[in-house]
Amino acid sequence: MAFPERFSNLPDYAFPRLRTLLDHHEPGGEPIVMTIGEPRHAVPDFVAPTLQAHVAEFGKYPPNEGTPGLLAAIAGWLRLRYGADLGPDRIMVLNGTREGLFDACMALCPEVKNGRQPVVLMPNPFYQPYSAAALSVGAEPVYVPATAATGFLPDYTALSPDILDRTALAYLCSPANPQGSVASRDYIAKVLALAEKHDFILLSDECYSEIWRDHPPVGALQVADEVGADPERVAVFHSLSKRSNLPGLRSGFVAGGPEAIARFRQLRSYGGAPLPLPVQHVSEKAWSDEAHVEASRALYQEKFRVADKVFARIHGYQGPEGGFFLWLPVDDGETAALRLWRETGVRVLPGAYLARDVAGHNPGKGYIRVAMVAPKEEMQRGLTQLRDCLYG
Ligand SMILES: Cc1ncc(COP(=O)(O)O)c(C=O)c1O
């Protein structure tokens, strides 16, 4: 039987790898799970009554691109948050951003770039679907270090003109998973200028945009507007998973240039699953309400303060600027995760599982990723045990 080769070099996904590492060892205490980025703050109050009010609409096929009401709510939020003025033809709703980030390569990556195999740039470490997306269209994923040396963001401007001329798409994640770094206005403006010069599209994954420490992170749409970039230069991805504590709703969107969004819509009209109508109604409410987002952000900000206190004396500790992950330096992430599990029952992810080896070096190897999603007391207990075990 012939199967495709294109995914044969993909490592197993991070979570099955973690199970292989830990699950044949007994936990050293009551397990505290700090691995997955699944928000555990309350589901907003409007979800149940809205689903109930629209339950009969499960009996209908939903519109592919989003209901007019949902597209208008998203446009309203983009205006409020970024001052961006986008018509409905520049927005496409998604079943969460993961599938949109994956579909982006299928919808937007050309077969050849300047006569050669196209390149898709991504930070390293990175959100893992980016690389599978590049491979799915026969593009070459190029992993660009996003380490302490580069401010935990990829320095795309340092790449060779040869790579940049082959670049069709570049992923950026801000606030970054796993590093917690946030791209500045100046950083995004430079990437947009590079995109213009070398003719590629910036895919800006902003699903953690509403979880921040001191001030709201700037978004790529906003910067594109400010510098007068071609609207086709950037596509941004936003989700209700983190903003509204609704990872199980599966609801997000992509916004970008009219041509890019038309291509997304066409692809999804053939192969995508539109969001059920009751889910679209809930999503409309969620994009129209900031109170639940502010309440959740306040809880995360408390968690940042707890983490800062717990790790105050730890050399190399840097709390996140945004998002809800700690990216903690250790000698070796796998050894640390295993030891922590066996001695305390705290479960974290080795950083190497979120990065690729380049020239024999894995930039995530000396880190663990810790998700601050559990209720505050449980999280504080987990962090304190972690500190005493790994840094004591
Ligand atoms: C960086 C990043 N992008 C995108 C996603 C996808 O989220 P969703 O598909 O729930 O919108 C995640 C989820 O963990 C993420 O961490």
The ligand as a Gaussian input file, in Angstrom:
#p B3LYP/6-31G(d) Opt

LIG

0 1
 C       -0.310000      29.631000      19.323000
 C       -1.630000      28.977000      19.117000
 N       -2.296000      29.217000      17.986000
 C       -3.480000      28.638000      17.744000
 C       -4.055000      27.790000      18.646000
 C       -5.350000      27.134000      18.272000
 O       -6.375000      27.415000      19.085000
 P       -7.879000      27.181000      18.628000
 O       -7.852000      26.227000      17.475000
 O       -8.535000      26.627000      19.820000
 O       -8.373000      28.515000      18.203000
 C       -3.398000      27.497000      19.854000
 C       -3.998000      26.560000      20.826000
 O       -3.418000      26.118000      21.763000
 C       -2.154000      28.123000      20.100000
 O       -1.472000      27.899000      21.235000

